[in-house]
Amino acid sequence: MFKPEILNTLKKYSAKTFLNDLTAGIIVGIVALPLAIAFAIASGVEPERGLFTAIVAGFFISLLGGSRVQIGGPTGAFAVIVYGVVAKYGYSGLATATVMAGILLIMLGAFKMGGLVKFIPYTIVTGFTAGIAVTIATGQIGDFLGLSISVFPEGFSKMPGNFVGKIETYAMNITHINYYSLIMASVCLAVIFTWPRFYKKITGKIPGSLIVIILATAASILLKKYAGLETDTIGSRYGRIPSTLPSPSLPQFSVETITALFPTSISIAVLAAIESLLSAVVADGMTGTKHDSDTELIAQGIANIASPIFGGIPATGAIARTATNIKNGGKTPVAGIIHAITLLLIMLILGKYAVYIPMAALSAVLINVSWNMAGFPAVKALLKGQKSDIFVLAATFLITVFIDLTVAIEFGLGFAAFFFIKKMIDVSEVQNKRDSIAGGISGNSFLEENIEVPEGAVVYEIDGPLFFGTVRKFEFAIERAGANAKVLVLRMRNMIYIDAGGIRALEQAKAACDKNGITIVISGIHTQPYILFSKMGMIEKLGKENICADIKEALSRTKLLLEK
């Protein structure tokens, strides 16, 4: 059933809540301004299209979404796909593909397929996210080095979309570096990276990206006027930025266009679904709330239909902006609506001044975004894991960078399925050649053993492997643990296999339990899970004293914890 979260939150809405939403919405709107412009440029379209997207799509995602605090808009994840589509089909082709993707998202939500996104393995998501980060960063080298449009015979906008082509182009024109632009971009990047360290109290409210945009713009104007130093700006590259939303217009549809762009629309829809639901899950963890995946997908679909009608590009939930909203007091979807209104007012009043923003400063902002997207801690943890996870991660990453994101997702899923099937066969043979291995979780199923569970403790037994396909069952079990429980015992005597997705789910369960004052105790863990626990640091996170050989030892440990 489609029921936007705003309908639930407005039932008990108050003036205090509105003030919280107002403050958070204004701050997020200011934070989103440089990012919206930067993501549009990284995607190969005019900067104003990023603003149109953040305003229109951001409004509908908040108004109709299934999350209380989700902030929507353009993100770096789409840059690779959008750049390629615009280069081949122009903006009209992108608009058509985005509307088609919106329809697909609505269908996914309407048919309650939101849970299917969770079946995409964690290794694949990490791999293509890192690949996208590398691709975005590569695309900014030209502006970072100050390589002017005039350097390239075909124009900078014709820069090759593929990784190798970009590197070759940069190498051929490396002698044309504008050292003024290079210095500006380097200083901007240094300020962005160091800003949180020196200004911890205010950095959550005033991001370094906004600071460098303002300072670099002022410096560019003054140095051009008094020293004659010039660097490319938004105005010199793209001309005037409109100060109003364009009139709505539908994209041109034809059988040939739909056929050609249908695979691309699937990629946009899948990517929008993954990122928006990941962002919603992160938000749930930070707020203790629960989003509606299907409603969220329908809202994302409507937003991606509305965005190109008003000149925008694909949109999805933005994790960083959502986190900023939460940290600054956002409580309901009203904050997201205010964020969209704030951006609209900024565009109406200050849009004409955006033409003075140096491209060098925007390149620094995008390189910082790429650094954060790369997910180095996640990649580092996965590289300590099993070879199959490493292979899937590496393959997805390399295919994303050198070939295509759509192909990367397809091959990643194929590799993940192959290695899982192989591992399940190997494991079942070790376990006395059991014909089948059931994946499920049961609560207190061991009572026939005459084992007494202390008051304040809950015991769940995991039967079968904990991998990307059974993660959702595990999450539901954790949610059912109970608010009054102080200790959660996970009995793993029948869990003979775990993968990176299972480890990730356990990490999230640990974070949720820590928030609620619940201690996790592990009982009867097998060799493969224990080895992976050790490699990926889970033993240290859980505490070695909380890893027990059997249920009796685990319950003894539980009693000690309850007595504290």
C-alpha positions in Angstrom: 0.0 0.0 0.0 1.4 3.4 -1.1 1.3 5.6 2.0 3.9 8.5 2.1 5.6 8.8 5.4 4.7 12.5 5.6 1.1 11.4 6.3 2.2 9.6 9.4 4.5 12.3 10.7 2.0 15.1 10.3 -0.5 13.5 12.7 1.6 14.6 15.7 3.4 17.5 14.1 4.3 20.4 16.4 5.8 23.9 16.2 9.0 22.5 17.9 9.3 19.8 15.2 8.8 22.4 12.5 11.6 24.6 13.8 13.9 21.5 13.8 12.9 20.7 10.2 13.2 24.4 9.2 16.8 24.6 10.5 17.9 21.3 9.0 16.2 22.0 5.7 17.9 25.3 5.2 21.3 23.9 6.2 20.9 20.9 3.8 19.7 23.2 1.0 22.9 25.3 1.4 25.0 22.1 1.5 23.3 20.7 -1.6 24.0 23.9 -3.7 27.6 23.3 -4.8 27.0 19.5 -5.0 24.1 19.9 -7.3 26.1 22.1 -9.7 29.2 19.8 -9.4 27.3 16.6 -10.1 25.6 18.1 -13.2 29.0 19.2 -14.6 30.5 15.8 -13.8 27.6 14.2 -15.7 28.3 16.3 -18.9 25.3 18.6 -18.7 24.7 22.2 -17.9 25.2 23.2 -14.2 21.6 24.5 -13.8 20.3 21.0 -14.6 21.7 19.8 -11.3 19.8 22.6 -9.5 16.6 21.7 -11.3 17.0 18.1 -10.2 17.7 18.9 -6.6 14.7 21.2 -6.4 12.1 19.1 -8.3 13.2 15.6 -7.5 14.2 16.5 -3.9 10.7 17.9 -3.4 8.9 14.8 -4.6 11.2 12.4 -2.9 10.4 14.0 0.5 6.7 14.6 -0.2 5.9 11.1 -1.4 8.8 8.9 0.0 8.7 6.1 2.6 11.5 7.5 4.7 11.1 10.3 7.3 14.5 12.0 6.7 15.6 11.0 3.2 17.1 13.9 1.1 17.0 13.3 -2.7 18.8 14.9 -5.6 21.6 14.3 -8.1 24.4 12.1 -6.9 27.8 11.0 -8.1 26.6 7.5 -8.8 24.8 8.6 -11.9 27.6 10.6 -13.4 29.1 7.7 -15.3 25.8 6.6 -16.9 24.6 10.1 -17.6 27.8 11.2 -19.2 27.7 8.3 -21.7 24.0 8.8 -22.6 24.4 12.6 -23.1 27.5 12.0 -25.3 25.7 9.6 -27.5 22.0 10.7 -27.5 22.1 14.3 -26.1 20.0 15.6 -23.3 16.8 14.6 -25.0 17.9 10.9 -24.9 18.8 11.3 -21.3 15.4 12.7 -20.5 13.7 9.8 -22.2 15.8 7.2 -20.4 15.2 8.9 -17.0 11.4 8.9 -17.5 11.5 5.3 -18.5 13.6 4.5 -15.4 11.0 6.4 -13.3 8.3 4.2 -14.7 10.3 1.1 -13.9 10.9 2.3 -10.3 7.1 2.8 -9.8 6.5 -0.7 -11.1 9.1 -2.1 -8.7 7.4 -0.4 -5.8 3.8 -1.1 -6.9 4.6 -4.9 -7.2 6.4 -4.8 -3.8 9.8 -5.6 -5.2 11.7 -3.3 -2.8 13.2 -6.2 -0.9 14.8 -7.6 -4.0 17.4 -4.8 -4.0 18.8 -6.4 -0.8 19.8 -9.5 -2.8 22.6 -7.5 -4.6 25.7 -8.6 -2.7 27.7 -6.1 -0.7 30.8 -6.9 -2.7 29.2 -5.8 -5.9 27.8 -2.5 -4.4 31.3 -1.8 -3.0 33.0 -2.6 -6.3 30.9 -0.5 -8.6 30.8 2.4 -6.1 34.6 2.5 -6.0 34.6 2.2 -9.8 32.3 5.2 -10.1 34.5 7.2 -7.7 37.5 6.6 -9.8 35.7 7.5 -13.0 34.4 10.8 -11.5 37.8 11.7 -10.2 39.4 11.0 -13.5 36.9 13.3 -15.3 38.0 16.2 -13.0 41.7 16.0 -13.8 41.3 18.4 -16.8 39.7 21.2 -14.6 42.1 20.5 -11.7 45.1 21.1 -14.0 43.4 24.0 -15.7 43.3 22.5 -19.2 41.3 25.0 -21.1 38.6 24.3 -23.7 40.9 25.7 -26.4 43.5 22.9 -25.7 41.3 20.2 -27.2 40.5 20.5 -30.9 37.0 19.1 -30.5 36.2 21.1 -27.4 36.4 20.0 -23.7 32.8 18.9 -23.8 33.8 16.2 -26.3 36.2 14.7 -23.8 36.0 10.9 -24.2 33.7 9.2 -21.8 35.8 6.1 -21.2 38.6 6.0 -18.7 41.4 5.1 -21.1 40.4 7.9 -23.6 40.5 10.5 -20.8 43.9 9.5 -19.6 45.3 9.5 -23.2 43.8 13.0 -23.8 45.3 14.4 -20.6 48.7 12.9 -21.4 48.7 14.4 -24.9 47.9 17.9 -23.5 49.9 17.8 -20.2 52.1 20.7 -21.3 49.1 23.1 -21.3 48.7 23.1 -17.6 47.3 26.4 -16.1 49.4 26.6 -12.9 47.1 29.2 -11.4 44.2 26.8 -11.7 46.3 24.0 -10.4 47.2 26.0 -7.3 43.6 27.1 -6.7 42.3 23.5 -7.0 45.1 22.2 -4.7 44.4 24.8 -2.1 40.6 24.1 -2.3 41.1 20.3 -1.9 43.5 20.8 1.0 40.9 23.1 2.8 38.1 20.5 2.2 40.2 17.7 3.6 41.4 19.6 6.7 38.2 21.6 7.4 36.6 18.9 9.7 39.8 18.6 11.8 40.1 22.3 12.6 36.5 23.3 12.8 34.7 20.3 14.3 32.1 22.4 16.1 30.8 24.1 12.9 31.8 21.7 10.1 28.5 19.8 10.5 26.6 22.9 9.7 29.0 24.6 7.2 30.7 22.0 4.9 34.2 22.6 3.5 32.8 22.4 0.0 30.7 25.5 0.4 33.5 27.4 2.1 36.0 26.7 -0.8 33.3 27.6 -3.4 32.7 31.0 -1.8 36.4 31.8 -1.2 37.6 30.5 -4.6 34.9 32.6 -6.3 35.9 35.7 -4.5 39.6 35.0 -5.1 39.0 34.4 -8.8 37.2 37.7 -9.2 39.8 39.7 -7.4 42.8 38.1 -9.0 41.3 38.6 -12.5 40.6 42.2 -11.8 43.9 43.2 -10.1 46.5 40.6 -11.3 45.1 39.5 -14.7 45.0 35.9 -13.7 42.3 33.9 -15.4 40.8 30.4 -15.0 37.8 28.7 -16.4 34.5 29.5 -14.6 31.0 28.2 -15.0 30.2 31.4 -17.0 33.1 31.0 -19.4 32.3 27.3 -19.9 28.5 27.3 -20.0 27.3 30.9 -20.1 24.5 32.3 -18.1 22.6 30.2 -15.5 18.8 30.7 -15.5 17.3 32.1 -12.3 14.0 30.3 -12.7 12.7 26.8 -13.3 12.1 26.0 -17.0 8.6 25.4 -18.4 7.6 21.8 -18.2 8.0 19.8 -21.3 7.7 16.0 -22.1 10.7 14.2 -23.7 10.3 12.9 -27.2 9.4 9.2 -27.4 9.8 6.9 -30.3 10.0 3.2 -30.8 13.7 3.5 -31.9 14.6 5.7 -28.9 12.8 3.5 -26.4 14.5 0.4 -27.8 17.9 1.9 -27.8 17.7 3.4 -24.3 15.8 0.7 -22.5 19.0 -1.0 -21.2 20.2 2.4 -19.9 16.9 3.0 -18.2 17.2 -0.3 -16.4 20.7 0.7 -15.2 19.4 4.1 -13.9 16.4 2.4 -12.2 18.6 -0.2 -10.5 21.2 2.3 -9.4 18.5 4.7 -8.1 16.8 1.8 -6.2 20.1 0.6 -4.6 21.3 4.0 -3.6 18.0 5.3 -2.3 17.3 2.2 -0.2 20.9 2.1 1.1 20.5 5.7 2.1 17.1 4.9 3.8 18.7 2.0 5.7 21.5 4.3 6.9 18.9 6.9 8.0 17.0 4.2 9.9 20.1 3.3 11.8 20.8 6.9 12.7 17.2 7.7 13.8 15.8 4.4 15.0 12.9 4.6 12.5 11.8 2.1 9.8 11.3 3.1 6.2 8.8 1.6 3.7 11.0 0.3 0.7 8.1 0.0 -1.7 6.7 3.5 -1.0 10.2 4.9 -1.3 10.7 3.3 -4.7 7.4 4.7 -6.0 8.4 8.2 -4.8 11.8 7.8 -6.5 10.0 6.8 -9.7 7.7 9.9 -9.6 10.7 12.1 -8.9 12.6 10.7 -11.9 9.6 11.3 -14.1 9.2 14.9 -12.9 12.9 15.8 -13.0 13.5 15.6 -16.8 10.1 17.3 -17.4 11.6 20.4 -15.7 15.0 20.0 -17.3 16.7 17.8 -14.6 18.7 14.6 -14.6 18.3 11.3 -12.7 17.9 11.5 -8.9 18.0 9.3 -5.9 18.5 9.4 -2.1 21.7 11.1 -1.2 23.4 9.4 1.8 25.7 12.4 2.8 22.9 15.0 2.5 20.5 12.7 4.4 23.0 12.3 7.2 23.5 16.1 7.3 19.7 16.5 7.6 19.6 14.1 10.6 22.7 15.6 12.3 21.1 19.1 12.1 17.8 18.1 13.6 15.6 17.0 10.7 12.7 14.9 12.0 10.1 14.6 9.2 9.9 14.9 5.4 9.1 18.5 5.8 12.9 19.1 6.2 13.4 17.7 2.7 10.7 19.9 1.3 12.3 23.0 2.9 15.6 21.9 1.5 14.1 22.0 -2.0 12.4 25.4 -1.4 15.7 26.8 0.0 17.5 25.7 -3.2 14.8 27.3 -5.3 15.1 30.6 -3.4 18.9 30.6 -3.7 18.5 30.0 -7.5 16.0 32.8 -7.9 18.0 35.3 -5.8 21.6 34.3 -6.2 21.6 32.1 -9.3 23.1 34.8 -11.6 26.3 34.9 -9.4 27.0 31.2 -9.9 28.7 32.0 -13.3 31.7 33.3 -11.4 32.4 29.9 -9.6 35.8 28.6 -10.9 35.9 25.1 -12.5 39.0 24.4 -10.5 37.1 24.7 -7.2 34.3 22.5 -8.4 36.9 19.9 -9.5 38.2 19.9 -5.9 34.7 19.4 -4.6 34.1 16.4 -6.9 37.5 14.8 -6.2 36.6 15.0 -2.5 33.2 13.4 -3.2 35.0 10.7 -5.1 37.3 10.1 -2.2 34.3 9.6 0.1 32.5 7.4 -2.4 35.5 5.1 -2.8 34.8 3.5 0.5 38.4 2.7 1.4 37.5 1.2 4.8 35.0 -1.2 3.2 37.4 -2.1 0.4 40.2 -2.7 2.9 38.0 -5.0 5.1 36.9 -7.0 2.0 40.5 -7.5 0.8 41.1 -9.3 4.1 38.3 -11.7 3.4 37.9 -14.8 1.2 39.3 -15.0 -2.3 35.8 -15.3 -3.9 34.7 -11.9 -2.4 38.0 -10.3 -3.5 37.5 -11.6 -7.0 33.9 -10.3 -7.3 35.0 -6.9 -5.8 37.9 -6.6 -8.2 36.0 -7.7 -11.3 33.1 -5.3 -10.6 35.5 -2.5 -10.0 37.6 -3.0 -13.1 34.5 -3.6 -15.4 32.9 -0.4 -14.0 36.1 1.6 -14.7 37.1 0.2 -18.1 33.9 -1.1 -19.7 30.4 -0.1 -18.4 28.5 0.1 -15.1 25.6 -2.0 -16.4 28.0 -4.8 -17.5 29.7 -4.6 -14.1 26.4 -5.3 -12.3 25.5 -8.2 -14.6 28.9 -9.8 -14.3 29.2 -9.1 -10.6 25.9 -10.9 -10.0 27.0 -13.8 -12.2 30.3 -14.2 -10.4 28.7 -13.9 -6.9 26.1 -16.6 -7.8 28.8 -18.9 -9.2 31.1 -18.6 -6.1 28.2 -19.0 -3.7 26.9 -22.2 -5.4 30.5 -23.6 -5.5 31.0 -22.8 -1.8 27.6 -24.3 -0.8 28.5 -27.5 -2.6 31.9 -27.7 -0.8 30.5 -26.9 2.6 27.6 -29.4 2.3 30.1 -32.1 1.5 32.1 -31.3 4.6 28.9 -31.5 6.7 28.4 -35.3 6.2 27.2 -34.7 2.7 23.8 -33.2 3.7 21.5 -33.1 0.8 20.2 -29.6 1.5 21.0 -26.7 3.7 18.1 -24.6 4.9 18.6 -20.9 5.4 16.5 -19.6 8.3 16.5 -18.3 11.8 14.5 -19.7 14.7 14.0 -18.3 18.1 14.3 -20.4 21.3 14.0 -23.6 19.3 16.3 -25.5 21.6 14.0 -25.6 24.6 13.7 -29.3 24.2 17.3 -29.5 25.4 16.1 -28.4 28.8 18.3 -25.3 28.8 17.0 -22.4 30.8 17.3 -18.9 29.2 17.8 -16.2 31.9 15.3 -13.3 32.1 16.6 -10.4 30.0 18.2 -12.6 27.4 17.0 -13.7 23.9 18.4 -16.6 22.0 18.2 -17.0 18.2 19.6 -20.0 16.3 20.8 -19.5 12.7 20.2 -22.6 10.5 22.3 -22.6 7.4 24.5 -20.0 5.7 24.3 -16.3 6.5 24.9 -14.7 3.1 23.5 -11.9 1.0 20.3 -14.0 0.3 19.5 -14.6 4.0 20.6 -11.3 5.4 17.0 -9.9 5.4 15.9 -12.9 7.6 18.7 -12.1 10.0 17.7 -8.4 10.1 14.1 -9.3 10.9 15.3 -11.6 13.7 17.3 -8.9 15.2 14.4 -6.5 15.0 12.3 -9.1 16.9 14.9 -9.4 19.7 12.8 -7.2 22.0 13.3 -3.8 23.6 13.6 -5.3 27.1 16.5 -7.7 26.1 19.9 -6.9 27.5 21.7 -9.8 25.9 21.2 -11.4 22.4 22.7 -14.9 22.0 23.3 -15.9 18.4 23.6 -19.7 18.2 25.6 -20.6 15.2 26.1 -24.4 15.5 24.3 -24.9 12.2 25.7 -21.8 10.5 28.5 -23.3 8.4 29.1 -20.4 6.1 29.1 -16.6 6.1 30.1 -14.1 3.4 30.9 -10.4 3.4 27.2 -9.5 3.2 26.6 -11.6 6.3 29.5 -9.9 8.1 28.1 -6.5 7.1 24.6 -7.5 8.5 26.2 -8.6 11.7 28.1 -5.3 11.9 24.8 -3.4 11.5 23.2 -5.6 14.1 26.0 -4.8 16.5 25.6 -1.1 15.9 21.8 -1.3 16.5 22.3 -3.4 19.6 24.9 -1.0 21.0 22.5 1.8 20.5 19.9 -0.1 22.6 22.3 -1.3 25.2 22.2 -4.9 24.1 25.3 -7.2 24.1 25.7 -9.8 21.4 27.0 -13.3 22.5 28.0 -15.9 19.9 27.6 -19.6 20.5 29.0 -22.6 18.7 30.7 -20.8 15.7 32.1 -23.0 13.0 35.6 -22.8 11.4 34.8 -20.8 8.2 32.7 -18.1 10.0 35.4 -17.9 12.7 38.2 -17.4 10.2 36.3 -14.7 8.4 35.3 -13.1 11.7 39.0 -13.0 12.6 40.1 -11.6 9.2 37.5 -8.9 9.1 37.8 -7.7 12.7 34.5 -9.0 14.0 36.0 -10.8 17.0 37.5 -7.6 18.2 34.2 -5.7 17.6 32.1 -8.3 19.4 34.7 -9.0 22.1 36.6 -12.3 22.3 35.0 -13.0 25.7 31.6 -13.0 23.9 32.6 -15.8 21.5 31.6 -19.0 23.2 32.2 -22.7 22.3 28.6 -23.9 23.0 25.2 -22.8 24.4 26.1 -23.6 28.0 29.2 -21.4 27.9 27.2 -18.7 26.1 24.4 -18.7 28.7 27.0 -18.6 31.5 28.5 -15.6 29.9 25.0 -14.1 29.5 24.3 -14.5 33.3 27.5 -12.6 34.1 26.5 -9.8 31.7 23.0 -9.6 33.3 24.5 -9.4 36.8 26.5 -6.3 36.0 
